[in-house]
C-alpha cells in the first residue's frame, strides 16, 4: 500500500493540527482553567464571608440590645458593690434603713482590724471584704425589720453576728450590736 503525496500532506497537516491543539491547550486553555478554578475558590470564600457579615449586620439590633443588657448588668453590679470612696453613702443608707425600721442607731463604724488576707474570702483581686459594726437600740420586732431590710438592700451585705442585750432602764428596747461584711471595689 503506497501512500500518495496527497495523503502524506493530509497526515502531516493532521499532525500539525493535533500539535497545534495540544500547544493551544497547554499554553492557553490550561492556565485559563486553573486561574478560573482558583478565582472560583476565592469567590466562594468571599461569598461566605459576605454572608457572615450580612448576618451580623442583620443582627445589629440584637447585638445593641445585648450590649445594653450588659451595660445595665454592669451598672447594677456597680451599685451593689460600692467602691472605697462610696462607703460614706453606704453608711448613710444603713442609717436611712434604720430610721425606716424604727431602730435608733447609736454608732456605725468600719471595723479597722480587717482580717488578714489569708483568712479573707476573696474570690477576685478586684474587691475585698469591708467589715462594719452597727450599735443600735430597738425592740425585737424593729430589729427583725431592720435586719430584713439590710439583707435585701441593693448592696452585697452579709450579717456575721448579732448581739442583743437587754436594758434594765427600758425592757422594751435592747442594746444591739450587728457585725456585717460588705464588699468594696478596689
FENCOR-V514753 format. One record per pair of residues at least 24 apart in sequence whose ideal C-beta (glycine too) atoms are under 7 Angstrom apart, sorted by the first residue. I is the first residue (numbers start at 1). J is the second residue. If there is no record, write none. Layout:
((I | J) (I | J))
This chain:
((79 | 154) (80 | 154) (80 | 155) (80 | 156) (81 | 127) (81 | 156) (81 | 183) (81 | 185) (82 | 155) (82 | 184) (83 | 184) (83 | 185) (84 | 184) (87 | 184) (90 | 155) (90 | 182) (93 | 153) (94 | 134) (97 | 146) (97 | 149) (97 | 150) (97 | 153) (98 | 136) (98 | 146) (100 | 149) (101 | 142) (101 | 145) (101 | 146) (101 | 149) (102 | 138) (102 | 142) (103 | 136) (103 | 138) (103 | 142) (103 | 143) (103 | 146) (104 | 136) (104 | 137) (104 | 138) (105 | 134) (105 | 136) (106 | 135) (106 | 136) (106 | 137) (107 | 135) (108 | 132) (108 | 134) (109 | 133) (126 | 185) (126 | 186) (127 | 183) (127 | 184) (127 | 185) (127 | 186) (128 | 183) (128 | 184) (128 | 186) (129 | 181) (129 | 183) (130 | 181) (130 | 182) (130 | 183) (130 | 184) (131 | 179) (131 | 181) (132 | 180) (132 | 182) (133 | 177) (133 | 179) (134 | 178) (135 | 177) (136 | 176) (137 | 173) (137 | 175) (137 | 176) (138 | 173) (138 | 174) (138 | 176) (139 | 172) (139 | 173) (143 | 176) (155 | 182) (156 | 182) (156 | 183) (157 | 182))
